[in-house]
Amino acid sequence: MNSRFCIFLIALVIVAHPSHVRGNEFCVTPSVAIQQQYNSNILLDTDDVQTTDFEESDFITILSAGLEMTNRTERLDTKVLARLDRLEYLDNRDLSDTDQLYNGRLRYRITQLLGITARAGYKKKTNPAIDYGMPFDIPPGTIIFPPPIKPPTPPGTPGDGSGQPGTPGDGSGGEPDTPVSGEPFPVINEPRNTITGAISADLQVTEKVLTTVSYMYDKNYYSDERFEDDEAQDVRAALEYDLGKHLPLTRGRVHMGYSSYHVSDSQDDTIYGGAGFSRALNELWTVSVDGGIRHTSSDITTKECVPLNPPEPLPCRVVEKDIDDNNWDWLGGLALSYGGEYFNTSLSYSRSFAVASGLNSSAVRDAVALSMQYRFTYKLSAVLTTGYYTYEPDDDSNSVSGFDQDSLYINPGFRYEFTRNMALEASYGYAWVSNCAASDSRSCSDEDTDRHLVSVRFSMQHPFCK
């Protein structure tokens, strides 16, 4: 167990049991669930790249056990959750493993006008290509592309593998050899660990003005050197103003911030700002609009083969090269939601800049999502979620790797609640992803794959409160 996880567990205990406050309401809620699913493409194999030694489709049984603790007072609201999910494959026994999820949240109202919120979490996914909670989408970068292929070097050239110590590719303890492959390979049973954390403060300055400041941290890391770790940090300040005097049922907002995204060979620093508003059109419809700009400064480290006898390309010497980029782009979002007694729906579009775990880079993300829920009776309801999103590099970027990922998912399902603490869910999921990547940003070849998933899940929980 690594030291970061131990520190996180200690923090959760402190969050859950603050010694100076006695809870007015304290609940412990154990839960269990069993889920059976059929997955037509468990490792997201493409048409051209098949993972050997594993069956492409399989039946997967997921056994889940969790424990949630909540504590609420007039000023304090805390929640801690721990859950284990055991995945048992019918045919691919070697893939059977246990996922882990731990997270905690604290909300403390210092005064009636000032509040602080903090959260922390740790998650281990034994196979990032497998999901078992709606929507059944395919995570960004699930199909991994190897690093750029090193240029060929003839015998006797430094770094040619002839035994000169300390040079890349010599097999003597220098840098590891880069896989000689231009084809994508999926994430297969390689655990991805995710650490998240955030803290924010909100202050009601006047009856109409609310200000917030926040800091967020996310890190994904692997134990396999083929997969690159990534880290994201974000600092933001925002102001929200009630425009009811001029525009009824309307709130305007402005925000600005700084983000940092880091992978092993690149660093992206972004400064952004924007404005928007939300308006209740009537008792059922609400619309929200946001827009802004960003400036991103990128520092990329790559390798190139410098000829020893120019203009002859060979022999050559492999050296590191730093590339700097500065790009402007726009950000934005649009959302429309409807909330009725029996029917709820929301439609949204967003454009953002974020790290794409698995693509080994930061990317421009465009996403369209639609969700609908209809309640036939008090116990029976139907749900539909669907979305389409893309990940692309910055325009005019000199990135050492080009990529373009498009994803689509469609998930209809039903839920029947026997009681408040017992439910049965049945759903179908279709997901499609297309990846385009290469060792340079000028050309790439498309690889696509899809997956069908049928799932039935039964869950129970029982709160014990005092």
Secondary structure, 3 states (H helix, E strand, C coil): CCHHHHHHHHHHHHHHCCCCCCCCEEEEEEEEEEEEEEECCCCCCCCCCCCCCCCCCEEEEEEEEEEEEEEECCCEEEEEEEEEEEEEECCCHHHCEEEEEEEEEEEEECCCCEEEEEEEEEEEECCCCCCCCCCCCCCCCCEECCCCCCCCCCCCCCCCCCCCCCCCCCCCCCCCCCCCCCCCEECCCCCEEEEEEEEEEEEECCCCEEEEEEEEEEEEEECCCCCCCEEEEEEEEEEEEECCCCCCCEEEEEEEEEEEEEECCEEEEEEEEEEEEEEECCCCEEEEEEEEEEEEEEEEEEEEEEECCCCCCCCEEEEEEEEEEEEEEEEEEEEEEEECCCEEEEEEEEEEEEEECCCCEEEEEEEEEEEEEEECCCCEEEEEEEEEEEEECCCCCCCCCEEEEEEEEEEEEEEEEEECCEEEEEEEEEEEEEEEEECCCCCCEEEEEEEEEEEEEEEEECCEEC
